[in-house]
């Protein structure tokens, strides 16, 4: 179990590092693009493409990170009035539905990514395989699904070990 926790902690730090690194590089690329366009009147297409593709990855990896911190948008009209076991059950049900959506996105995302890779499509400016861009969705949804499974396990353990009024 300690190995799994170390692996999760290592992955968490890696994921955060990738998102932060991509964000910094994206900012630099966009700055470069603006300077080249307005100062030198020469705007390279590759810098915009790479910034756009990195933004796609930042966004999709952000989905998994947002799950880690429990910051996904929720409608709290019902859950704001629930407590204890009832709240935990509604949260678990919501997580199960989200896992089902993640499974669908992973399945079809990998199918589409495979088609794009097999067609050898590349971006026009940077000549990056477009399959790498499409891979962001199924990979991130798979990671989010794993986080959701961990959340459900934690919530079920809390239900087992806490009395009615304290269970969350």
N, C-alpha and C positions, 0 to 999 in steps of 0.2 A: 504494500500500500504506500510506503514511503517513496518507492521508486516512481509510482504513478503520480504522486503529488509533486515530486521534483520535476518530472517530465512536464506536468501541467504548468508549473511555475516557469520553467524554462521556455515553454511554448508561449506563455503569456508575455514574457519579456521580449521574445523574438517578434511576436505579432505587433506589439506596441512599437518596437524599434523599427520594424518595416514601415508601419503606417507613418510614424514621425519622419523617418528618412525620406519616404516618398513625398510627404507633404513639403519638406524642405527643398527637395530636388524640383518638385513641381513649381514651387514659388520662384526658384532661381531660373528655371526654364521660361516661365512666363515673363519674368523681368527681362531676360535675355531677348525674348521675342519682341517685347515692346521697344526696347532700346534699338534693336536692329531695324524694326519697322519705322520708328519715328525719327531716329537720329541718323541712321545710315541708309534709310530708304531701301533696305534689302532684307526681306523677311523670309528666313528659311522655313520650309514647311515641316521639316522633321521635328523641330523643337515644339511646335504646337501639337503635333501628333503624339509625341512621347509624353508631353504634359497631360494630354487628354487621356491617354491610356493609363498613366499612373493615377490619375484622378479616379478612373473606373476602379482600379485595384484598391485605392484608399477607401472608396465608398463601400465596396463589398467587404473588405476586411473590417471596416468600421461596424458593419452589421454584427459580426461576431464579437467585437470588442464591446459594443453597446450591450449585448446580451450578458457579457461578463460583469458589467457594472449595473445591470438591471435598469437600464435607462431607455428601453424601447417605449414608444408611445403606447399608452393603454387608456382605455376608457374606464374611469374609476367610479362611474356613477353607481355601479353595483358593488364593486369590491371595497369602496370606501365605507360602506355600511356593514360589511361582514368582518367577523373576527374569528380567531381560533381555527378549528377544524373546517368550518365552512369556507373561510377565506383560503385556506391551504388547498382544499378540494377544487375550488374555482381556479386558483392559480395553476394547479396541476393540469386541469382540463385545458386551460389556455395553452400551457406548454405542450401538451399532447397534440393539439391542433396545429401549433406552430411547427412541431416536429414533422407532422404529415406534410405541411407545405414545404418544409426544407427537403424532405425526401423527394417530392415531386420536382422541385427545382434542381436537385442534384441529378436525378435520373435524366430529365430532359436537357438540362444544362450540359451534362457530359455527352449526350447524344449529339447536340448541336455543335459542341466543341470538336467532337470527333469528325463530324462532317466538314467543318471549316478546316481542320488540320489536313484531312484527306484531299481537300480541294487545293491545298497549298496556297491559300490566299494570304497575301501580305499587304501591309499598308503602303500607300503610294509614296509617301515622303521618306519614312524611316526604314521601309522594307522589313518591318517586324511581322512575324507570323501572327495573323489575326486570331488564331486559335489561342494564343497566350492571353489575349485580352478577354476572350469569351470564357476562358478557364476560371476567371475570378468568381463568377457566380456559383457554379457548382462546388468549387473548393470552399468558398466562404460559407455557403449554406450547410455544407457537410460539417464544417467546424462549429457552426452555430448549433447544429443538431446535437453534436457531442456535448457542447456546453449545456444545452437544455436537458439532456439525459442526466448530467451531473446535478443540475438544479432539481430535477424531479426526485432523484435519489436522496438529496439533502432534505427536501421537503417531506418525503416519506419517512425518513429517519426522525425528523422533528415531530411528526405526527405520532410515531410509536413511543417516543420518549418524553413527551410533554403532556401535562393534563389539558383538558378541554379549553380552559380559558387562556392558556399560554401558547398553544400550538399555532404555528405560523406557516 
